[in-house]
Amino acid sequence: MTLCPALAGANSEMQAVVNYRKQWSTAGVPFETMAASFDSRISKPKRGQSGIFAMGVNFYNDKAGFRKISTNQFTLNLAYHLILNRQSTLGVGLYGCYGQRGFSSAGDQWMSQYDGISFNSAYASGEEFNSPNFSMFDVGAGAVYAFTSKSGYMNQNKRKRLNIGFTAFHLNKPYYSFIDKEDERLDIRYTVFVNGDLGIENTRGILQPGIYYNRQGGHQEIMFGTNYGYILHEGSRSTGFTRPLTFYIGIFYRLGDAFVARTMFEYDMFSLGFAYDANLSDFTSATNSVGGFELFLRYNFGDGGGFRQAKKINRVRF
C-alpha cells in the first residue's frame, strides 16, 4: 500500500507485512526504518456483484542520522475493486495519513559554544527553533488494473498475474517545515508501476518482473528488475497435508543509485525475505558502497502466495 492505496485487497483476501531496514551504517549514524501494514477485503464477491470493498492500515517509523530526525506516520487506505470479468478487476483507492516529524538537539555543538580550546556546553548556543516537532495530514489517490489467470497444475505452471498502477501522493501538498515556513510544502509525487507473476510453462520456474517510476518536483527515480522463483514442492490439492514451498532470488537496479539483491522463501501463507542495496552513486565516497539491508515477514491469506489448490483459488478469486 506504500506503492498504491488501490492495492489494498487487490491480490489477496487478507495480508499482513512487517519490515525492518537499516542503511548507510558506514556513513555515521545509520538510518533505520520500521513499517507494518494490514489489508483485507471487507466484502466477499458474490454472483452478480459488480465489485468489492477493501481497506488497509499502514504504520511507518523512520530515524535518520545523528539528530535522530524521526518520522511517524499512520495511514488508512480505502479501496473499491470493480469486477471486469473472472480474471480482471479495476481498483481505485484513497488514503489519509496523519504524520509527525521531530528531532533531538541534545549533543549539538555550535560555534558560539567554542571557548577557544573546546566546545563548552555551559555557553548558550544562541540558536532557537520554533518547534522541534510538527504534525501534518496527507491525502492521495491511486488506481490499479489487476489480472490473474488460472494456475493449472504444477507441471503446466500456467499462472499469470499482472498489476498496472498509478498513484498521486500528497495531493494536498502538506506543510512540511520545522521553522514555520508556509511555502515549504511537499510536492505531489507521481508513481507509475507494472509488475507481475509469470509461470514458465511446463517447468517449476516463476518470473516476477517489475518496473517502478517516481517523480516529485524536479526529482525522479526509476527502478526495474526481476525475481526468479523455483517451486521446491507443490502443496497437495486434496488433503492439504503438504504445503507449497517456493524459493526466490532477484536483482533490481535503481537507476544511478544502487543494485538491489533479493531473496525470499515462501511457505504456504508465509513469506520471509531479505534484500540488500549496494550503493553505486557518488555517495560511495562516504558509504564505501555499503547501502542498506532489509528484512520482511508477510502473512498472505488467499490468492496471493504460492501455487495453491485450485479450489482455494477459485473460492477467493473475484
Protein Blocks (a to p, Z undefined) as FASTA:
>chain_A
ZZomklgoklombdcddddddehklnojadddddddddddfbdcdehiabdcdddddddd
ddehjkopacddddddddddddfblmbccddddddddddddddfehiacfklpghjaccf
kbcghiacfbfcdcdddddddddddddddebjfklopaccdddddddehklopaddfklp
aklccddddddddddddddehiabdcddddddddehjbccddddddddddfbacdfklom
accddddddddddehiaccddddddehjbccdddddddfbfklmmnnopacdddddddde
hjkgojddfklmmmmpZZ
